[in-house]
Amino acid sequence: FDTIGTYPEGRLVILSGLLEMFKSTYCGTECGLLLVEHTGSPNKVTIFVKVAAKGVEPSPNQMKALPDPFSKWDVVICLNDGTYAYIDNRITVTGRICKTTAGEPCISSITKIESAK
C-alpha cells in the first residue's frame, strides 16, 4: 500500500485488503470504493469497480447497482468465482494504476476480484 504511488499509471497490480466505502460516493458505470490494508490502517487506495445495470444481477468482477439512498449493507460485489463480497470482507483486486482527480493513486480497469486468503 505504501509504495503504490511510486508505480507508473497503467501498470498492472494485484492488491489485497479490506473492502470499505466512502461516507458518500457517486456511482455511474463504475463505483469508487476503498481498499484498506487492515482495520484501522491509514493505508487506503480507491478502487473503481464496474457496476451492473440497475435491476440486473452483477456478473463476476462487478458490483450490484446501489439503491438511492444506500447504506454499506447495499454494497454487493460478485467475485470472479461467482460468490459475493461485502463491506469489511478481505478481497484481492487485479487492475491498473490510475490517479484520482486529486492526484492520489487508485486502481481501475479491474479484471479480477477474488476473496483474499
One Martini backbone bead per residue (centre of mass of N, CA, C, O) as a GRO file, in nm:
protein
  117
    1PHE     BB    1   0.056   0.063  -0.020
    2ASP     BB    2   0.311   0.264   0.019
    3THR     BB    3   0.407   0.215  -0.312
    4ILE     BB    4   0.182   0.276  -0.530
    5GLY     BB    5   0.279   0.578  -0.608
    6THR     BB    6   0.548   0.469  -0.773
    7TYR     BB    7   0.376   0.380  -0.996
    8PRO     BB    8   0.275   0.375  -1.303
    9GLU     BB    9   0.051   0.442  -1.508
   10GLY     BB   10  -0.103   0.122  -1.609
   11ARG     BB   11  -0.009  -0.067  -1.408
   12LEU     BB   12  -0.012  -0.384  -1.305
   13VAL     BB   13  -0.203  -0.499  -1.016
   14ILE     BB   14  -0.195  -0.663  -0.687
   15LEU     BB   15  -0.446  -0.623  -0.423
   16SER     BB   16  -0.492  -0.647  -0.067
   17GLY     BB   17  -0.803  -0.603   0.130
   18LEU     BB   18  -1.035  -0.409   0.274
   19LEU     BB   19  -1.365  -0.337   0.230
   20GLU     BB   20  -1.477  -0.005   0.162
   21MET     BB   21  -1.643   0.313   0.222
   22PHE     BB   22  -1.763   0.598   0.165
   23LYS     BB   23  -1.980   0.829   0.285
   24SER     BB   24  -1.971   0.914  -0.022
   25THR     BB   25  -2.095   0.835  -0.359
   26TYR     BB   26  -2.046   0.790  -0.707
   27CYS     BB   27  -2.253   0.598  -0.940
   28GLY     BB   28  -2.218   0.453  -1.245
   29THR     BB   29  -2.029   0.240  -1.421
   30GLU     BB   30  -1.873   0.322  -1.161
   31CYS     BB   31  -1.726   0.257  -0.829
   32GLY     BB   32  -1.606   0.406  -0.539
   33LEU     BB   33  -1.376   0.242  -0.334
   34LEU     BB   34  -1.214   0.085  -0.058
   35LEU     BB   35  -0.878  -0.018   0.016
   36VAL     BB   36  -0.757  -0.173   0.312
   37GLU     BB   37  -0.508  -0.310   0.473
   38HIS     BB   38  -0.643  -0.262   0.769
   39THR     BB   39  -0.779  -0.218   1.048
   40GLY     BB   40  -0.711   0.125   1.100
   41SER     BB   41  -0.570   0.199   0.852
   42PRO     BB   42  -0.418   0.458   0.654
   43ASN     BB   43  -0.402   0.249   0.421
   44LYS     BB   44  -0.536   0.363   0.109
   45VAL     BB   45  -0.741   0.272  -0.185
   46THR     BB   46  -0.889   0.341  -0.474
   47ILE     BB   47  -1.162   0.170  -0.631
   48PHE     BB   48  -1.294   0.077  -0.960
   49VAL     BB   49  -1.612  -0.058  -1.002
   50LYS     BB   50  -1.816  -0.222  -1.181
   51VAL     BB   51  -2.161  -0.168  -1.282
   52ALA     BB   52  -2.455  -0.286  -1.288
   53ALA     BB   53  -2.748  -0.281  -1.393
   54LYS     BB   54  -3.039  -0.194  -1.299
   55GLY     BB   55  -3.183  -0.504  -1.188
   56VAL     BB   56  -2.905  -0.653  -1.226
   57GLU     BB   57  -2.706  -0.900  -1.193
   58PRO     BB   58  -2.394  -0.946  -1.128
   59SER     BB   59  -2.106  -1.005  -1.258
   60PRO     BB   60  -1.812  -1.089  -1.262
   61ASN     BB   61  -1.645  -0.810  -1.132
   62GLN     BB   62  -1.906  -0.680  -1.003
   63MET     BB   63  -2.155  -0.451  -0.901
   64LYS     BB   64  -2.427  -0.364  -0.753
   65ALA     BB   65  -2.661  -0.155  -0.777
   66LEU     BB   66  -2.753   0.129  -0.614
   67PRO     BB   67  -2.954   0.264  -0.415
   68ASP     BB   68  -3.187   0.546  -0.335
   69PRO     BB   69  -3.065   0.517  -0.086
   70PHE     BB   70  -2.761   0.404   0.086
   71SER     BB   71  -2.569   0.141   0.227
   72LYS     BB   72  -2.327  -0.080   0.314
   73TRP     BB   73  -2.534  -0.327   0.271
   74ASP     BB   74  -2.558  -0.267  -0.058
   75VAL     BB   75  -2.274  -0.379  -0.102
   76VAL     BB   76  -2.222  -0.586  -0.397
   77ILE     BB   77  -1.980  -0.833  -0.494
   78CYS     BB   78  -1.880  -1.010  -0.771
   79LEU     BB   79  -1.685  -1.256  -0.801
   80ASN     BB   80  -1.500  -1.449  -1.012
   81ASP     BB   81  -1.663  -1.721  -0.884
   82GLY     BB   82  -1.972  -1.592  -0.797
   83THR     BB   83  -1.938  -1.481  -0.542
   84TYR     BB   84  -1.962  -1.274  -0.245
   85ALA     BB   85  -1.900  -0.934  -0.143
   86TYR     BB   86  -1.842  -0.715   0.137
   87ILE     BB   87  -1.820  -0.515   0.364
   88ASP     BB   88  -1.522  -0.618   0.542
   89ASN     BB   89  -1.396  -0.776   0.327
   90ARG     BB   90  -1.143  -0.973   0.191
   91ILE     BB   91  -0.962  -0.866  -0.101
   92THR     BB   92  -0.860  -0.916  -0.451
   93VAL     BB   93  -0.708  -0.703  -0.694
   94THR     BB   94  -0.701  -0.662  -1.056
   95GLY     BB   95  -0.519  -0.381  -1.194
   96ARG     BB   96  -0.482  -0.034  -1.268
   97ILE     BB   97  -0.312   0.238  -1.247
   98CYS     BB   98  -0.423   0.552  -1.115
   99LYS     BB   99  -0.577   0.881  -1.095
  100THR     BB  100  -0.716   1.106  -0.928
  101THR     BB  101  -0.829   1.428  -0.924
  102ALA     BB  102  -0.616   1.463  -0.666
  103GLY     BB  103  -0.359   1.256  -0.742
  104GLU     BB  104  -0.426   0.984  -0.642
  105PRO     BB  105  -0.397   0.668  -0.610
  106CYS     BB  106  -0.540   0.400  -0.815
  107ILE     BB  107  -0.790   0.149  -0.922
  108SER     BB  108  -0.848   0.021  -1.247
  109SER     BB  109  -0.936  -0.196  -1.472
  110ILE     BB  110  -1.079  -0.443  -1.350
  111THR     BB  111  -1.040  -0.811  -1.391
  112LYS     BB  112  -1.014  -0.902  -1.071
  113ILE     BB  113  -1.214  -1.052  -0.799
  114GLU     BB  114  -1.115  -1.179  -0.481
  115SER     BB  115  -1.074  -1.377  -0.228
  116ALA     BB  116  -0.892  -1.348   0.048
  117LYS     BB  117  -0.666  -1.545   0.247
   0.00000   0.00000   0.00000
